[in-house]
Amino acid sequence: MFATYLIGLREGLEATLVVSILVAFLVKSQRRDRLPQVWAGVGLAVVLSVLVGWLIEYTSTSVLARSEDRELFEAITSVAAVVFVTWMIFWMRRAARTIAGELRGKLTEALAVGSLAVAGMAFLAVIREGLETALIFYSAAQGAAGDSGPLLALIGGIVTAVVLGVLLYASALRINLSTFFTWTGALLILVAAGILKYGVHDFQEAGVLPGLNHLAFDITSTLDPTTWYAALLAGMFNVTPAPTVLETIAWIGYAVPVLLLFLRPARRTPAPTATTTVTERGADTGTGTEAEAASTPQRA
């Protein structure tokens, strides 16, 4: 549940910041008449994301009859989710300095075209986060089939993100988004390592990869799977007491280098001071819209 809450919080806050930039720009530009189109685009992106999530779940449980096919489908979606997580974390770090200006520029162009263009621009700005959330959530929650806990946790994370975004927009809250996204990014990398390990196990059960019965170690007597801390490790990072050799290689081979790259020391470069609020004034001057710049570590 904590893993899916983290996914909802991280992805939800990124989407909320994007929407805040668009709304703030329209308000400051005296174009409130275009706000309904922005909300329409955002709403359509949310609906489509939910539909994609349902379609993935339906395909796994109802379309694929053979267990081998289901295992293979889950393995492929797990690998895809890891790719999305990795790309999202590093893309956001690289694009944080320019994303606000790019969004304002695209919205200006859309305003010149018409209402549909504004709605389409808002849709495209949010749909990426929504599709990522659907795919990552499905992969992270595979071990809890039939349990509504992960879904409730995901919704809780999204609701928390929306509340934080509204407070930031209203200048009622100031938080260090750089630190927040650094910690959540590192945790998501560990979650992604667990998803990759789960995917390797599914490939082994589907017969695509060998070594299903070749264990790297077995510490079941020390790490009792029935204890709360073992359940937490398994649910959060897919750390299990008896993994196969390939699962262990996959977990370490992904987590160690990606964490080192993500947490490597920053190279000092001149940069404008970033703030942690999204305000109407920021939509015009750039001070508030640099919230994204503060949302990820500023590294080379």
QUILINTA-V837669 format. One line per field, one symbol per residue. ss: DSSP state (@ for helix, = for strand, . for the rest). burial: 1 if it has 9 or more other C-alpha atoms within 8 Angstrom, else 0. Layout:
ss: ???
burial: ???
This chain:
ss: .@@@@@@@@@@@@@@@@@@@@@@@@@@@...@@@@@@@@@@@@@@@@@@@@@@@@@@@@@@@@...@@@@@@@@@@@@@@@@@@@@@@@@@@@@@...@@@@@@@@@@@@@@@.@@@@@@@@@@@@@@@@@@@@@@@@@@.@@@....@@@@@@@@@@@@@@@@@@@@@.......@@@@@@@@@@@@@@@@@@@@@@@@@@@@@.........=............@@@@@@@@@@......=@@@@@@@@@@@@@@@@@@.................@@@@@@..@@@@@@@@.....
burial: 111111111111111111111111111100100110111111111101110110011111100100011111111111111101110011011101101110110110011000101111111111101111111111111000000001001111111111011111111010011111110111011111111111111111110010110011000100111000011011111111111110110111011001100000000000000111111111110111111111111110
